[in-house]
Amino acid sequence: MTAKLLLFLAVLKLTSSDPMPEPEPNVNVNVGVNVNDNNNGKGGLSCVFGDTCYPDGCIIEGTCLLLKCCNGHWKCLGNEPRPGCGKCEAHGDPHMVPYESNTVLYSIVQPGNFTLTQPGFSNPELFGVNINFENCSWPSGSVVSCIRSITYYEPGLIITLELPPPDVDILDKCDQSYAYANGPNCSITLWVNGEVRPTPTGCEADSFTGTDGNVLVFKQKHISKALNLYCIAIVGSKGFSMALCQHSGDFPWFYVYAMPSLKKNPSLLYGLCDVWTGTPPIAPMDYTTRSGTTTTNKDVFVTSWEGALPLPKTS
């Protein structure tokens, strides 16, 4: 057999055999992979959020508050929301900073359970955030409202963060450690579908599974570096993230963040946080009521969002 024939047969054997496998692509630490991918057995354990399995070291997608997969556990990654998210704030007794504003636009004095933000006008919607106020008073005798609880709901889950009853003595006693003082009356209580669950004490998230996905609950620092405060945060599977924070010498702070996709899918967001369109408000402020009409009367606006369902599930 000639040398040329031997060379030809050798080349033919190589080209007819199974091709060599493609090199494994590098995993982008900011992108999740399909839930069927179990990290290929490499590195630490994967983390699941929604229908996506994230390899060890990946950062969660589709949420305003960031978490990182650390060997099978979600851990909070700082306290700043993802750029582009809408922010609504309630603080003090309480003062409201709607989505479109960077300043307090109105305050609430009446007690009740109110829709804070949800996609649409129904009561309730498929998912959303409610806030419960109770009357409280200063030593001077003036009556105001205090945040008693916040409730996040989505199919299969109702999660409530409940504060102690609003009482001046408790506020003075808890002082700068409202959420984490040693006293039994100074803690935030976590309720999941009517059952008390241990309140997270660290950055590692607890996961609760609903009909459409899982919801993460964890402890994080306050968004303001000037305030040495801590918060209990909730990250839902529908685009809302939120944090209830211990008070700064007087009353608690609450923040809710919304992914940009919630501005248009399935509709705009409505509630006490008002409409989020990405356009700053023009004075006088037009508030959107539950009926879909607009008004410049703050009291009419607030009252229209009272009686929100579901009620805080604390029993």
C-alpha positions as a Markdown table, in Angstrom:
| # | Residue | x | y | z |
|---|---|---|---|---|
| 1 | Met | 0.0 | 0.0 | 0.0 |
| 2 | Thr | 1.5 | 3.3 | -1.1 |
| 3 | Ala | 2.2 | 6.1 | 1.3 |
| 4 | Lys | -0.4 | 8.3 | -0.4 |
| 5 | Leu | -3.1 | 5.7 | 0.1 |
| 6 | Leu | -2.3 | 5.2 | 3.8 |
| 7 | Leu | -2.5 | 9.0 | 4.3 |
| 8 | Phe | -5.9 | 9.1 | 2.5 |
| 9 | Leu | -7.3 | 6.3 | 4.7 |
| 10 | Ala | -6.1 | 8.1 | 7.9 |
| 11 | Val | -7.8 | 11.3 | 6.9 |
| 12 | Leu | -11.0 | 9.5 | 6.0 |
| 13 | Lys | -11.0 | 7.8 | 9.5 |
| 14 | Leu | -10.7 | 11.1 | 11.3 |
| 15 | Thr | -13.4 | 12.8 | 9.3 |
| 16 | Ser | -15.9 | 10.0 | 9.7 |
| 17 | Ser | -15.5 | 9.6 | 13.5 |
| 18 | Asp | -17.6 | 11.5 | 16.1 |
| 19 | Pro | -16.6 | 15.1 | 16.2 |
| 20 | Met | -14.8 | 16.4 | 19.2 |
| 21 | Pro | -17.1 | 18.2 | 21.7 |
| 22 | Glu | -17.3 | 21.9 | 21.7 |
| 23 | Pro | -15.5 | 23.7 | 24.6 |
| 24 | Glu | -17.9 | 24.5 | 27.4 |
| 25 | Pro | -18.8 | 28.2 | 27.3 |
| 26 | Asn | -18.0 | 30.5 | 30.2 |
| 27 | Val | -21.0 | 31.3 | 32.5 |
| 28 | Asn | -21.8 | 35.0 | 32.6 |
| 29 | Val | -22.0 | 35.9 | 36.3 |
| 30 | Asn | -24.9 | 38.3 | 35.6 |
| 31 | Val | -27.1 | 35.9 | 33.7 |
| 32 | Gly | -29.2 | 32.9 | 34.8 |
| 33 | Val | -29.5 | 29.6 | 32.9 |
| 34 | Asn | -32.4 | 27.3 | 32.2 |
| 35 | Val | -33.8 | 25.5 | 35.2 |
| 36 | Asn | -32.8 | 22.2 | 33.7 |
| 37 | Asp | -29.1 | 23.2 | 33.9 |
| 38 | Asn | -27.9 | 22.1 | 37.4 |
| 39 | Asn | -24.5 | 23.9 | 37.1 |
| 40 | Asn | -23.0 | 20.8 | 35.4 |
| 41 | Gly | -21.7 | 19.7 | 38.7 |
| 42 | Lys | -19.1 | 22.4 | 38.8 |
| 43 | Gly | -18.6 | 25.0 | 41.5 |
| 44 | Gly | -21.1 | 25.4 | 44.3 |
| 45 | Leu | -24.8 | 24.5 | 44.4 |
| 46 | Ser | -27.2 | 26.4 | 42.2 |
| 47 | Cys | -30.0 | 28.7 | 43.3 |
| 48 | Val | -33.6 | 28.8 | 41.9 |
| 49 | Phe | -35.7 | 31.9 | 41.3 |
| 50 | Gly | -38.9 | 31.6 | 39.2 |
| 51 | Asp | -38.2 | 29.2 | 36.3 |
| 52 | Thr | -34.5 | 29.9 | 36.2 |
| 53 | Cys | -31.6 | 28.1 | 37.9 |
| 54 | Tyr | -28.6 | 30.3 | 38.6 |
| 55 | Pro | -25.2 | 28.7 | 38.9 |
| 56 | Asp | -23.1 | 29.6 | 42.0 |
| 57 | Gly | -21.8 | 33.2 | 41.8 |
| 58 | Cys | -24.7 | 34.5 | 39.5 |
| 59 | Ile | -26.7 | 37.6 | 40.3 |
| 60 | Ile | -30.5 | 37.4 | 40.2 |
| 61 | Glu | -32.4 | 38.9 | 37.3 |
| 62 | Gly | -35.8 | 40.5 | 37.1 |
| 63 | Thr | -35.7 | 42.0 | 40.6 |
| 64 | Cys | -35.0 | 45.5 | 41.9 |
| 65 | Leu | -33.1 | 44.4 | 45.0 |
| 66 | Leu | -30.1 | 42.4 | 44.0 |
| 67 | Leu | -29.1 | 39.0 | 45.4 |
| 68 | Lys | -26.2 | 36.7 | 44.6 |
| 69 | Cys | -26.2 | 32.9 | 44.5 |
| 70 | Cys | -23.7 | 31.6 | 47.1 |
| 71 | Asn | -23.4 | 27.8 | 47.1 |
| 72 | Gly | -27.2 | 27.2 | 46.9 |
| 73 | His | -28.3 | 30.2 | 49.0 |
| 74 | Trp | -29.4 | 33.7 | 47.9 |
| 75 | Lys | -27.6 | 36.4 | 49.7 |
| 76 | Cys | -28.3 | 40.1 | 49.5 |
| 77 | Leu | -25.9 | 42.2 | 47.4 |
| 78 | Gly | -25.8 | 45.7 | 48.8 |
| 79 | Asn | -28.9 | 47.8 | 49.5 |
| 80 | Glu | -29.2 | 49.9 | 46.3 |
| 81 | Pro | -32.0 | 49.1 | 43.9 |
| 82 | Arg | -31.3 | 48.1 | 40.3 |
| 83 | Pro | -31.0 | 51.2 | 38.1 |
| 84 | Gly | -34.2 | 52.1 | 36.3 |
| 85 | Cys | -36.5 | 50.8 | 39.0 |
| 86 | Gly | -39.3 | 53.0 | 40.3 |
| 87 | Lys | -39.3 | 53.9 | 44.0 |
| 88 | Cys | -42.2 | 54.8 | 46.3 |
| 89 | Glu | -41.7 | 55.6 | 50.0 |
| 90 | Ala | -43.7 | 55.9 | 53.2 |
| 91 | His | -42.1 | 57.2 | 56.3 |
| 92 | Gly | -42.8 | 59.2 | 59.5 |
| 93 | Asp | -46.5 | 59.5 | 60.5 |
| 94 | Pro | -46.7 | 58.8 | 57.5 |
| 95 | His | -45.5 | 61.0 | 54.7 |
| 96 | Met | -45.8 | 59.6 | 51.1 |
| 97 | Val | -43.3 | 60.0 | 48.3 |
| 98 | Pro | -45.0 | 58.6 | 45.2 |
| 99 | Tyr | -43.2 | 57.0 | 42.2 |
| 100 | Glu | -42.9 | 60.1 | 40.1 |
| 101 | Ser | -41.6 | 62.4 | 42.9 |
| 102 | Asn | -38.5 | 62.8 | 44.9 |
| 103 | Thr | -40.2 | 64.7 | 47.7 |
| 104 | Val | -43.1 | 64.3 | 50.1 |
| 105 | Leu | -46.4 | 65.1 | 48.3 |
| 106 | Tyr | -49.0 | 64.3 | 50.9 |
| 107 | Ser | -49.5 | 62.7 | 54.4 |
| 108 | Ile | -52.1 | 60.3 | 55.7 |
| 109 | Val | -54.0 | 60.7 | 59.0 |
| 110 | Gln | -56.7 | 58.1 | 58.8 |
| 111 | Pro | -56.3 | 54.4 | 59.8 |
| 112 | Gly | -57.2 | 51.6 | 57.5 |
| 113 | Asn | -55.9 | 49.0 | 55.0 |
| 114 | Phe | -54.8 | 50.7 | 51.7 |
| 115 | Thr | -53.6 | 49.6 | 48.3 |
| 116 | Leu | -50.1 | 50.9 | 48.0 |
| 117 | Thr | -49.3 | 49.7 | 44.5 |
| 118 | Gln | -50.7 | 47.2 | 42.1 |
| 119 | Pro | -51.1 | 46.8 | 38.3 |
| 120 | Gly | -54.7 | 47.9 | 37.8 |
| 121 | Phe | -57.8 | 49.0 | 39.7 |
| 122 | Ser | -59.4 | 45.7 | 40.9 |
| 123 | Asn | -59.6 | 44.9 | 44.6 |
| 124 | Pro | -57.5 | 42.8 | 44.8 |
| 125 | Glu | -55.4 | 42.4 | 41.6 |
| 126 | Leu | -53.4 | 39.3 | 40.8 |
| 127 | Phe | -50.5 | 40.7 | 42.9 |
| 128 | Gly | -49.7 | 43.9 | 44.7 |
| 129 | Val | -48.6 | 45.6 | 48.0 |
| 130 | Asn | -50.9 | 46.8 | 50.7 |
| 131 | Ile | -50.2 | 48.9 | 53.7 |
| 132 | Asn | -52.1 | 49.1 | 57.1 |
| 133 | Phe | -52.2 | 52.3 | 59.2 |
| 134 | Glu | -53.3 | 52.6 | 62.8 |
| 135 | Asn | -53.9 | 55.7 | 64.8 |
| 136 | Cys | -51.2 | 56.7 | 67.2 |
| 137 | Ser | -50.4 | 59.9 | 69.1 |
| 138 | Trp | -47.4 | 62.0 | 70.2 |
| 139 | Pro | -46.9 | 62.9 | 73.8 |
| 140 | Ser | -48.4 | 66.3 | 72.9 |
| 141 | Gly | -51.7 | 64.6 | 72.2 |
| 142 | Ser | -51.8 | 65.1 | 68.4 |
| 143 | Val | -53.2 | 62.1 | 66.6 |
| 144 | Val | -51.4 | 60.8 | 63.5 |
| 145 | Ser | -51.2 | 57.5 | 61.7 |
| 146 | Cys | -48.5 | 54.9 | 62.1 |
| 147 | Ile | -47.5 | 52.0 | 59.8 |
| 148 | Arg | -48.7 | 48.8 | 61.5 |
| 149 | Ser | -48.0 | 46.3 | 58.7 |
| 150 | Ile | -47.3 | 45.8 | 55.0 |
| 151 | Thr | -48.6 | 42.9 | 53.0 |
| 152 | Tyr | -47.2 | 41.5 | 49.7 |
| 153 | Tyr | -49.4 | 39.1 | 47.8 |
| 154 | Glu | -49.2 | 37.0 | 44.7 |
| 155 | Pro | -50.9 | 33.7 | 43.7 |
| 156 | Gly | -50.5 | 31.2 | 46.5 |
| 157 | Leu | -48.7 | 33.6 | 48.9 |
| 158 | Ile | -49.7 | 36.4 | 51.4 |
| 159 | Ile | -46.7 | 37.7 | 53.2 |
| 160 | Thr | -47.2 | 40.3 | 56.0 |
| 161 | Leu | -44.5 | 42.2 | 57.9 |
| 162 | Glu | -46.2 | 43.3 | 61.2 |
| 163 | Leu | -44.9 | 46.0 | 63.5 |
| 164 | Pro | -45.8 | 46.2 | 67.2 |
| 165 | Pro | -48.9 | 48.2 | 68.1 |
| 166 | Pro | -48.2 | 51.9 | 67.7 |
| 167 | Asp | -47.5 | 53.2 | 71.2 |
| 168 | Val | -45.3 | 56.1 | 72.3 |
| 169 | Asp | -43.8 | 54.1 | 75.2 |
| 170 | Ile | -42.8 | 51.3 | 72.8 |
| 171 | Leu | -41.3 | 53.8 | 70.4 |
| 172 | Asp | -39.3 | 55.5 | 73.1 |
| 173 | Lys | -38.2 | 52.1 | 74.6 |
| 174 | Cys | -37.1 | 50.7 | 71.2 |
| 175 | Asp | -35.5 | 54.0 | 70.1 |
| 176 | Gln | -32.9 | 53.3 | 67.4 |
| 177 | Ser | -33.5 | 49.5 | 67.3 |
| 178 | Tyr | -37.2 | 49.2 | 66.5 |
| 179 | Ala | -36.9 | 46.0 | 64.4 |
| 180 | Tyr | -34.1 | 44.3 | 66.3 |
| 181 | Ala | -34.2 | 45.3 | 70.0 |
| 182 | Asn | -34.0 | 42.6 | 72.5 |
| 183 | Gly | -37.4 | 43.4 | 74.0 |
| 184 | Pro | -40.3 | 41.1 | 73.0 |
| 185 | Asn | -42.4 | 44.1 | 71.9 |
| 186 | Cys | -39.9 | 45.6 | 69.6 |
| 187 | Ser | -39.6 | 43.1 | 66.7 |
| 188 | Ile | -41.0 | 42.8 | 63.2 |
| 189 | Thr | -43.2 | 39.7 | 62.9 |
| 190 | Leu | -43.1 | 37.7 | 59.7 |
| 191 | Trp | -46.4 | 36.1 | 58.7 |
| 192 | Val | -46.6 | 33.7 | 55.7 |
| 193 | Asn | -50.2 | 32.6 | 54.8 |
| 194 | Gly | -51.4 | 33.2 | 58.3 |
| 195 | Glu | -48.5 | 31.4 | 60.1 |
| 196 | Val | -45.7 | 33.1 | 62.0 |
| 197 | Arg | -42.3 | 32.3 | 60.5 |
| 198 | Pro | -38.8 | 33.2 | 62.0 |
| 199 | Thr | -37.9 | 36.7 | 61.0 |
| 200 | Pro | -34.6 | 36.7 | 59.0 |
| 201 | Thr | -31.6 | 37.9 | 61.1 |
| 202 | Gly | -29.1 | 38.0 | 58.3 |
| 203 | Cys | -28.4 | 38.6 | 54.6 |
| 204 | Glu | -29.2 | 35.0 | 53.6 |
| 205 | Ala | -32.7 | 34.9 | 52.2 |
| 206 | Asp | -35.5 | 32.6 | 53.2 |
| 207 | Ser | -37.5 | 31.3 | 50.2 |
| 208 | Phe | -41.3 | 30.8 | 50.2 |
| 209 | Thr | -43.0 | 29.0 | 47.2 |
| 210 | Gly | -46.2 | 30.3 | 45.7 |
| 211 | Thr | -48.2 | 29.2 | 42.7 |
| 212 | Asp | -46.2 | 31.2 | 40.2 |
| 213 | Gly | -42.8 | 31.2 | 41.8 |
| 214 | Asn | -40.8 | 31.8 | 45.0 |
| 215 | Val | -40.6 | 34.9 | 47.1 |
| 216 | Leu | -37.4 | 35.8 | 49.0 |
| 217 | Val | -37.3 | 37.4 | 52.5 |
| 218 | Phe | -34.1 | 38.7 | 54.1 |
| 219 | Lys | -32.5 | 41.3 | 56.3 |
| 220 | Gln | -30.5 | 44.2 | 54.8 |
| 221 | Lys | -29.1 | 47.6 | 55.7 |
| 222 | His | -31.1 | 50.8 | 55.1 |
| 223 | Ile | -30.6 | 52.4 | 51.7 |
| 224 | Ser | -29.2 | 55.5 | 53.4 |
| 225 | Lys | -25.6 | 55.1 | 54.4 |
| 226 | Ala | -26.1 | 58.0 | 56.9 |
| 227 | Leu | -28.7 | 55.9 | 58.8 |
| 228 | Asn | -27.4 | 52.9 | 60.7 |
| 229 | Leu | -30.7 | 51.1 | 60.3 |
| 230 | Tyr | -31.7 | 47.6 | 59.2 |
| 231 | Cys | -34.7 | 46.5 | 57.2 |
| 232 | Ile | -36.6 | 43.3 | 56.4 |
| 233 | Ala | -36.8 | 43.0 | 52.6 |
| 234 | Ile | -39.2 | 41.0 | 50.3 |
| 235 | Val | -38.4 | 40.2 | 46.7 |
| 236 | Gly | -41.5 | 38.9 | 44.8 |
| 237 | Ser | -41.6 | 37.0 | 41.6 |
| 238 | Lys | -43.7 | 39.6 | 39.8 |
| 239 | Gly | -41.3 | 42.5 | 39.7 |
| 240 | Phe | -41.9 | 44.1 | 43.1 |
| 241 | Ser | -39.2 | 44.4 | 45.8 |
| 242 | Met | -39.8 | 46.1 | 49.2 |
| 243 | Ala | -38.2 | 46.9 | 52.5 |
| 244 | Leu | -39.7 | 47.7 | 55.9 |
| 245 | Cys | -37.0 | 49.5 | 58.1 |
| 246 | Gln | -36.6 | 50.1 | 61.8 |
| 247 | His | -37.5 | 53.6 | 62.8 |
| 248 | Ser | -35.1 | 56.5 | 62.9 |
| 249 | Gly | -35.9 | 57.8 | 66.4 |
| 250 | Asp | -39.6 | 58.0 | 65.7 |
| 251 | Phe | -41.5 | 55.9 | 63.1 |
| 252 | Pro | -40.6 | 53.2 | 60.5 |
| 253 | Trp | -39.7 | 53.6 | 56.9 |
| 254 | Phe | -41.1 | 51.6 | 54.0 |
| 255 | Tyr | -39.9 | 51.4 | 50.4 |
| 256 | Val | -41.3 | 49.6 | 47.5 |
| 257 | Tyr | -39.4 | 49.2 | 44.2 |
| 258 | Ala | -40.9 | 48.3 | 40.8 |
| 259 | Met | -39.2 | 46.8 | 37.7 |
| 260 | Pro | -39.5 | 48.9 | 34.6 |
| 261 | Ser | -41.6 | 46.2 | 33.0 |
| 262 | Leu | -44.4 | 46.9 | 35.4 |
| 263 | Lys | -45.0 | 50.3 | 33.8 |
| 264 | Lys | -46.8 | 48.7 | 30.9 |
| 265 | Asn | -47.4 | 45.0 | 31.6 |
| 266 | Pro | -50.3 | 44.3 | 32.0 |
| 267 | Ser | -51.2 | 48.0 | 32.9 |
| 268 | Leu | -49.8 | 50.9 | 34.7 |
| 269 | Leu | -49.3 | 50.8 | 38.5 |
| 270 | Tyr | -51.9 | 52.4 | 40.7 |
| 271 | Gly | -52.5 | 53.0 | 44.4 |
| 272 | Leu | -51.2 | 55.4 | 47.1 |
| 273 | Cys | -47.9 | 55.3 | 45.2 |
| 274 | Asp | -49.9 | 56.7 | 42.3 |
| 275 | Val | -49.2 | 56.1 | 38.6 |
| 276 | Trp | -45.7 | 55.3 | 37.5 |
| 277 | Thr | -45.1 | 56.4 | 33.9 |
| 278 | Gly | -41.5 | 57.8 | 34.2 |
| 279 | Thr | -42.6 | 61.4 | 33.8 |
| 280 | Pro | -42.2 | 63.8 | 36.8 |
| 281 | Pro | -45.5 | 65.2 | 38.1 |
| 282 | Ile | -46.7 | 68.7 | 37.2 |
| 283 | Ala | -48.2 | 70.8 | 40.0 |
| 284 | Pro | -51.0 | 70.7 | 40.9 |
| 285 | Met | -50.7 | 67.0 | 41.2 |
| 286 | Asp | -53.4 | 64.9 | 39.6 |
| 287 | Tyr | -54.0 | 61.7 | 41.6 |
| 288 | Thr | -55.6 | 58.7 | 40.1 |
| 289 | Thr | -58.4 | 57.1 | 42.2 |
| 290 | Arg | -59.5 | 53.4 | 42.3 |
| 291 | Ser | -62.3 | 54.3 | 39.9 |
| 292 | Gly | -59.8 | 55.5 | 37.3 |
| 293 | Thr | -60.7 | 59.1 | 37.5 |
| 294 | Thr | -58.1 | 61.8 | 38.5 |
| 295 | Thr | -58.4 | 64.4 | 41.3 |
| 296 | Thr | -56.3 | 67.1 | 42.9 |
| 297 | Asn | -58.0 | 66.4 | 46.2 |
| 298 | Lys | -55.7 | 64.4 | 48.3 |
| 299 | Asp | -58.3 | 63.2 | 50.7 |
| 300 | Val | -60.6 | 61.9 | 47.9 |
| 301 | Phe | -57.6 | 60.1 | 46.4 |
| 302 | Val | -56.5 | 58.4 | 49.7 |
| 303 | Thr | -60.0 | 57.4 | 50.7 |
| 304 | Ser | -60.6 | 55.7 | 47.3 |
| 305 | Trp | -57.7 | 53.2 | 48.0 |
| 306 | Glu | -59.0 | 52.3 | 51.4 |
| 307 | Gly | -60.5 | 48.9 | 52.1 |
| 308 | Ala | -57.7 | 47.0 | 50.2 |
| 309 | Leu | -57.8 | 43.3 | 49.9 |
| 310 | Pro | -56.4 | 41.0 | 51.0 |
| 311 | Leu | -56.3 | 42.1 | 54.7 |
| 312 | Pro | -53.0 | 41.5 | 56.6 |
| 313 | Lys | -52.9 | 37.8 | 57.2 |
| 314 | Thr | -51.8 | 37.7 | 60.8 |
| 315 | Ser | -53.9 | 34.9 | 62.2 |
